[in-house]
Amino acid sequence: MTDSANVHTGGQVFPATRWSLVANAREDGDLDASAALEELCRTYWPPLYAYLRRSGYSTHDAEDYTQGFLLSLIQDESLVRADPQRGRLRSFLLGGLKRYVGRVLRDGNRLKRGGGVERFSLDAAEAEQRYEAMLVDELTPEHLYDRMWVSTLVSAVIKRLQDEMEAGGKEKTFLALQPYLLSGATETGGYTKVATELGISEGAVKVAVHRLRGRYRELLLKHITDTLSNSDSLNDEVEYLLGLAGR
């Protein structure tokens, strides 16, 4: 795992919103680390929200508890207990959320909606839509959390790919190829249509899709790696998460 605030991949800088940020954010007065931690919270809060919803909490309570837990990561001493050597970031965050909710319920001191100073906002409506779309009857809260975690990883990587393509002046190409990024097959005439749209040959489209998929896998692996304390568990984690993603 990298110790820096960014992961360098193929000459590009992939923002580290994972264990490296948890470690860096322990430095008192480090504004960059604080901003990075807020980015971590923005990225990974939907799985936490989904876990609470599946555990039986209402939309309002799930939003309150998720907001309160993430604020506690930023504002109090929670990060002192964040040891990357303990394993997976997703396990650390879920365990921390469980402890936070238990403590709040025990103390009878719920975070009130709108109370205090919110350092960032949560799009609860979007998270609720994602939760409902992914909900399956037999899913436990923990299993749903993991599935939502994978969805979050994939979304972050696709956004990174889009940013890279746009930076290279290839926004139109990305939008045309994106439907084929995660699909193992194409509809009849699909490449022909894209080739016409982009003004290139069908063979060139196939090459472009192949390269885009390769870059996607590279970034996804980097992203997963940076949520682990060491590379020893990488293969198991990749197999498990990509199995959830259906790839």
C-alpha positions as CSV (number, residue, x, y, z in Angstrom):
1,M,0.0,0.0,0.0
2,T,1.2,3.5,-0.7
3,D,2.0,5.9,2.1
4,S,1.3,9.0,-0.1
5,A,-1.9,10.9,-0.5
6,N,-2.1,9.8,-4.1
7,V,-1.6,6.7,-6.1
8,H,0.3,7.1,-9.4
9,T,-1.0,4.9,-12.2
10,G,0.4,5.1,-15.7
11,G,1.6,8.7,-15.3
12,Q,-1.8,9.7,-13.9
13,V,-2.5,10.6,-10.2
14,F,-5.3,8.6,-8.7
15,P,-6.6,10.4,-5.6
16,A,-6.3,8.1,-2.5
17,T,-9.5,8.2,-0.6
18,R,-8.8,5.1,1.4
19,W,-6.4,3.8,4.1
20,S,-3.7,6.3,3.2
21,L,-6.1,9.2,4.0
22,V,-7.1,7.6,7.3
23,A,-3.4,7.5,8.2
24,N,-2.6,11.0,6.9
25,A,-5.6,12.6,8.5
26,R,-4.2,11.8,12.0
27,E,-1.8,14.7,11.6
28,D,-3.1,17.6,13.6
29,G,-3.6,20.8,11.7
30,D,-3.0,19.2,8.3
31,L,-5.6,20.9,6.1
32,D,-4.9,18.8,3.1
33,A,-5.4,15.6,5.2
34,S,-8.7,17.0,6.6
35,A,-9.9,17.7,3.1
36,A,-8.8,14.3,2.0
37,L,-10.7,12.7,4.9
38,E,-13.8,14.6,3.9
39,E,-13.4,13.1,0.4
40,L,-13.2,9.7,1.9
41,C,-16.4,10.2,3.8
42,R,-18.2,11.5,0.7
43,T,-17.0,8.5,-1.2
44,Y,-17.9,5.7,1.2
45,W,-21.0,6.8,3.1
46,P,-23.6,5.1,0.8
47,P,-22.5,1.6,1.9
48,L,-22.8,2.7,5.6
49,Y,-26.2,4.2,4.9
50,A,-27.4,1.0,3.2
51,Y,-26.2,-1.1,6.1
52,L,-28.3,0.9,8.5
53,R,-31.4,0.8,6.3
54,R,-31.1,-2.9,5.9
55,S,-30.7,-3.2,9.7
56,G,-34.2,-1.7,10.1
57,Y,-33.5,2.0,10.6
58,S,-35.7,4.6,8.9
59,T,-34.3,6.8,6.1
60,H,-34.0,9.8,8.5
61,D,-32.3,7.7,11.3
62,A,-29.9,6.1,8.8
63,E,-29.0,9.5,7.4
64,D,-28.5,10.9,11.0
65,Y,-26.4,8.1,12.2
66,T,-24.3,8.0,9.0
67,Q,-23.7,11.7,9.2
68,G,-22.9,11.6,12.9
69,F,-20.4,8.8,12.5
70,L,-18.6,10.4,9.6
71,L,-18.4,13.7,11.5
72,S,-17.0,11.9,14.5
73,L,-14.2,10.6,12.2
74,I,-13.3,14.1,11.2
75,Q,-13.9,15.9,14.5
76,D,-12.9,13.7,17.4
77,E,-10.3,11.1,18.3
78,S,-11.8,8.2,16.3
79,L,-8.8,8.1,13.9
80,V,-6.4,7.4,16.8
81,R,-7.9,3.9,16.8
82,A,-7.5,3.6,13.0
83,D,-4.7,1.1,12.5
84,P,-4.2,0.1,8.9
85,Q,-2.5,-3.1,10.1
86,R,-5.9,-4.3,11.3
87,G,-7.0,-5.2,7.8
88,R,-9.6,-3.9,5.4
89,L,-10.8,-0.3,5.3
90,R,-14.4,-1.5,4.7
91,S,-14.3,-3.6,7.9
92,F,-12.8,-0.7,9.9
93,L,-15.6,1.7,8.7
94,L,-18.4,-0.8,9.4
95,G,-17.1,-1.7,12.8
96,G,-16.7,2.0,13.7
97,L,-20.3,2.7,12.6
98,K,-21.6,-0.2,14.7
99,R,-19.8,1.2,17.8
100,Y,-20.9,4.7,17.1
101,V,-24.6,3.8,16.8
102,G,-24.4,1.6,19.9
103,R,-22.8,4.4,21.9
104,V,-25.4,6.9,20.8
105,L,-28.3,4.6,21.6
106,R,-26.7,3.8,24.9
107,D,-26.2,7.4,25.9
108,G,-29.5,8.5,24.5
109,N,-27.7,11.4,22.7
110,R,-28.8,11.2,19.1
111,L,-27.4,13.6,16.6
112,K,-30.2,16.0,15.8
113,R,-30.9,16.7,12.1
114,G,-29.4,20.1,11.3
115,G,-27.7,20.3,14.6
116,G,-24.0,21.4,14.8
117,V,-21.9,22.4,11.9
118,E,-22.1,20.0,8.9
119,R,-18.8,19.8,7.2
120,F,-20.3,18.1,4.2
121,S,-23.7,17.2,2.9
122,L,-25.1,13.7,2.1
123,D,-27.4,13.1,-0.8
124,A,-29.8,10.8,1.0
125,A,-32.3,10.6,-1.8
126,E,-29.7,9.2,-4.2
127,A,-28.4,6.8,-1.5
128,E,-32.0,5.6,-0.9
129,Q,-32.5,5.0,-4.6
130,R,-29.3,3.0,-4.8
131,Y,-30.3,1.0,-1.7
132,E,-33.7,0.1,-3.1
133,A,-32.2,-0.8,-6.4
134,M,-29.7,-3.2,-4.8
135,L,-32.0,-4.7,-2.2
136,V,-32.7,-8.4,-2.4
137,D,-34.8,-10.2,0.2
138,E,-32.1,-12.7,1.3
139,L,-29.3,-10.1,1.7
140,T,-28.1,-9.6,5.2
141,P,-27.1,-6.0,6.3
142,E,-23.4,-7.0,6.1
143,H,-23.8,-8.6,2.6
144,L,-25.7,-5.6,1.3
145,Y,-23.0,-3.3,2.7
146,D,-20.3,-5.3,0.8
147,R,-22.3,-5.2,-2.4
148,M,-22.8,-1.4,-2.0
149,W,-19.1,-1.1,-1.3
150,V,-18.3,-2.7,-4.6
151,S,-20.8,-0.5,-6.4
152,T,-19.0,2.5,-4.8
153,L,-15.6,1.3,-6.0
154,V,-16.8,0.8,-9.5
155,S,-18.5,4.2,-9.7
156,A,-15.3,5.9,-8.5
157,V,-13.2,4.1,-11.0
158,I,-15.6,4.9,-13.9
159,K,-15.6,8.5,-12.8
160,R,-11.8,8.5,-12.9
161,L,-11.8,7.0,-16.4
162,Q,-14.2,9.6,-17.6
163,D,-12.0,12.4,-16.1
164,E,-8.9,10.9,-17.8
165,M,-10.7,10.7,-21.2
166,E,-12.1,14.2,-20.9
167,A,-8.6,15.6,-19.9
168,G,-7.3,14.1,-23.2
169,G,-10.1,15.6,-25.2
170,K,-11.9,12.3,-25.7
171,E,-15.2,12.9,-23.8
172,K,-17.2,11.9,-26.9
173,T,-15.2,8.7,-27.2
174,F,-15.8,7.8,-23.6
175,L,-19.5,8.4,-23.7
176,A,-19.7,6.2,-26.8
177,L,-17.7,3.4,-25.4
178,Q,-19.0,3.4,-21.8
179,P,-21.9,1.1,-22.5
180,Y,-19.5,-1.6,-23.5
181,L,-17.1,-1.1,-20.6
182,L,-18.6,-3.7,-18.2
183,S,-20.3,-5.8,-20.7
184,G,-18.8,-9.0,-21.9
185,A,-20.7,-8.9,-25.2
186,T,-22.2,-6.3,-27.5
187,E,-25.5,-6.1,-29.1
188,T,-25.7,-6.9,-32.8
189,G,-24.2,-4.0,-34.8
190,G,-23.2,-2.2,-31.7
191,Y,-19.6,-1.6,-32.7
192,T,-20.7,-0.6,-36.2
193,K,-22.9,2.1,-34.8
194,V,-20.2,3.4,-32.5
195,A,-17.7,3.4,-35.4
196,T,-20.0,5.5,-37.5
197,E,-20.6,7.9,-34.6
198,L,-16.9,8.4,-33.9
199,G,-15.8,8.3,-37.6
200,I,-13.4,5.4,-37.1
201,S,-13.3,1.7,-38.2
202,E,-15.1,-1.0,-36.3
203,G,-11.7,-2.6,-35.7
204,A,-10.5,0.6,-34.0
205,V,-13.6,0.6,-31.8
206,K,-12.7,-2.9,-30.7
207,V,-9.2,-1.9,-29.8
208,A,-10.4,1.2,-28.0
209,V,-12.9,-0.9,-25.9
210,H,-10.2,-3.4,-25.1
211,R,-7.9,-0.6,-23.9
212,L,-10.6,1.1,-21.9
213,R,-11.4,-2.2,-20.1
214,G,-7.8,-2.8,-19.4
215,R,-7.4,0.7,-17.8
216,Y,-10.6,0.1,-15.8
217,R,-9.2,-3.2,-14.4
218,E,-5.9,-1.5,-13.6
219,L,-7.6,1.3,-11.7
220,L,-10.0,-1.0,-9.9
221,L,-7.2,-3.2,-8.7
222,K,-5.3,-0.1,-7.5
223,H,-8.4,1.1,-5.7
224,I,-9.0,-2.3,-4.0
225,T,-5.3,-2.6,-3.0
226,D,-5.4,0.8,-1.3
227,T,-8.2,-0.4,1.0
228,L,-6.0,-3.1,2.4
229,S,-3.3,-3.0,5.0
230,N,-0.9,-5.2,3.0
231,S,-0.8,-7.2,-0.2
232,D,-1.1,-10.6,1.6
233,S,-4.9,-10.5,1.4
234,L,-5.2,-8.9,-2.0
235,N,-6.1,-12.0,-4.0
236,D,-8.8,-13.0,-1.6
237,E,-10.2,-9.5,-1.5
238,V,-10.2,-9.1,-5.3
239,E,-11.9,-12.4,-5.8
240,Y,-14.5,-11.7,-3.2
241,L,-15.4,-8.1,-4.3
242,L,-15.4,-8.9,-8.0
243,G,-17.5,-11.9,-7.3
244,L,-20.0,-9.6,-5.7
245,A,-19.8,-7.4,-8.7
246,G,-20.6,-10.3,-11.0
247,R,-17.3,-10.0,-12.9
